[in-house]
Amino acid sequence: MSTPKQRALFISFEGSEGSGKTTQIALLQDRFEKAGRNVLVTREPGGTQIGEEIRHLLKHCQTQSKMTPEAELLLFAASRAQLVREKIAPALLEGRVVLCDRYLDSTTVYQGVARKISKDPVSMINHFAVGEFMPDLTIILDIPAELGFKRIESRTSDLPDRMEQESIEFYMAVREGYLLLAKSLPDRFLVVDGTRAKEKIAQEIWNEVARRKL
Ligand code: T5A
């Protein structure tokens, strides 16, 4: 007799650069695995071979080439469409936990709010890319734009990429965009104060997962 499949669970993480998404995803993965769950960790843009090639283009194309906001939007959506069908949907159908570093809300906020592309095409393209696969929970790690900048600067390994060269005003708009989005969809979003110690944040996230019986 085969063992019954566990309930699939899809959690996305959002927030500006340096907000601590990668750190918290690793801590949550560890908690889920200790609880006996099979976890897929993935990221956007990227997560598939095609997606990683699109990621490289988005992050490292020469700034002089001046990628248009519309082209940028479609590239993020293309990476997402591939990731959903190749990785996320099969994992959810197998009853796994999926932890995704950014998802469609990044497009709503970065391309919609910060790049000022109008709401209707952003929403339509987002939903075309993801189909029926929406997160059960979306965690926003909220930090002031200045702190994100400091955390990125303190990374000695990388030079800032194309997106990381935006102005402080851009990141302030991103932060406001996330907070407004969370207010409009309180059932799906959890806003967490990302300025606290890593372990404190991880505990709050785990408590919320338990509270929601996810
Ligand atoms: N984008 C993406 C769009 O414009 N539209 C879209 O649709 C999508 C999907 C992706 C870029 O693409 C844009 C958004 C981005 O500009 P990325 O390289 O994937 O770029 O970068 P980010 O997702 O922004 O991830 P980062 O790696 O920059 O930041 P994280 O993952 O949020 O943060 P993390 O965990 O790596 O932490 C950063 C540093 O802070 C420390 C860590 O140790 C690390 O050094 N840190 C803390 N320090 C103190 N206290 C804490 N609580 C800390 N948590 C972490």
Residues whose N, C-alpha, C, O or C-beta is under 5 A from the ligand:
A	BS01	T5A	S16 E17 G18 S19 G20 K21 T22 T23 E44 P45 F76 R102 Y103 S106 T107 Y110 R151 M163 G194 T195 R196 A197 K198
